[in-house]
Amino acid sequence: MSIPETSLVTQQGGLAQFEGTVQDMAIKLNEMKAKISLVNDFFKDIMEKDTDYGVIPGTPKPSLYQPGADKLCSLYNLSKRIVHKDENKNYETGHYDVTVRVQLVHRGSNIVVGELEGSCSTMESKYRYRWGYERDIPKGIDKDTLLSKEYPSRNGGTYLKYRIENEDLFSQWNTVLKMAIKRAYVGCTLSSTGLSGLFTQGEEELEEWINGEEPGQGGNGGQQQQRQEQGQSRSQGQGQQSRNGNSGNGNRGTSSRPASEKQIGALFAIGKKHNLTSDDVKAIVQSKASQDINNLTAAEASNMIEFMGKATTDDLLDLLGFPGDADFDGGAQ
C-alpha cells in the first residue's frame, strides 16, 4: 500500500531469494496492517458511493470513478503527469484514436510510483454512432439495414430509434482524448496504491470490506447469521432507530442514502450543456425516475447522471414528451 522500496534480491538454485530477517518481515507486516486499516477508514469516512466509486449500469463489478482517484491520490500525496501522447487523426473520415501514458509522481520525493497507458477511439460505438428517429436517417440509407431499438411511448404504444453513423466525429475528438487520459489515470491510481484487487470484487464484497466485515460474510452462512441477529434485535433496536431518525441497518452506501449536492449539480450541468432549463431537467428526472429531483437517492442520481451523460439533445428533448425509456433503471438495487 506504500511507495515501493528497493529490496536486495539474490539468485540461488534458480530461485529468487529476498534478503531480510524474520523481524524485518514482521515489522513490514505490522506496517501493512496499519496502512490497510487506514485506507479502510478512508473509504468509510471520505469516499462516497456512486460519486467516487460504484457499479456502472450494465457492468457486474465496482469501478473507481475519477473523483475517487483524485481523493486517493491526495491521500497518497501523488500527482498526475502525462508523459506521452500518440494520436492518429483522419481529417477525411473524422476518425481519431489516441493513446496516452500517465505517470503518478510522489510529490514529496518526485519518485515515479506508477505508469500506465490508456486508449480511446471514435471507432468505439458510443462515439461512432448516434440514435435517431426515422426522419433523422440520411437519404439513400434503407432503415431496414440499420440496428433499431423499440421504446415505449406515453400513450401506451411504441416507437423506434435507429443507430446511425455519426457524421460529426470531429466534435468527439476532445471527449475521446479526455477519456483516454481518464482511463490511464484511474488504472494507474489503482495499481500504484495497491487497490486493483479491491475493485475486482463484487459489489457486496466491496461493501463488506468498507464496513470492516470478514470476506464471505455476504455468503449464505453470513446472511443467515445476519438475519438471525437482525430478527433478535429488531424489536429492541426499533425504538432507538426511530429516535435517531434511521431506518434499516443504517450502513453507509445503502440505496436509501440521499443524493449529494454534487450529484444534483451534475444533473443540472448536463442539462445546461444541452441548453435545457432547470425546469426541463426536473421534468426529465421526474419522468425517468418517477421521483422529484430533490428526493433522489444516491443510486438513482448516479443512474440519471449516467443516462443523461450518454443521451443526445434530441433524446432529452423527446423525453419531455415521451417519458419512460426501456433502457433506464431508476436506481433499483
Order of alpha helices (4+ residues) and beta strands (2+ residues): beta-beta-alpha-beta-beta-alpha-beta-beta-beta-alpha-beta-beta-beta-alpha-alpha-alpha-alpha-alpha-alpha-alpha
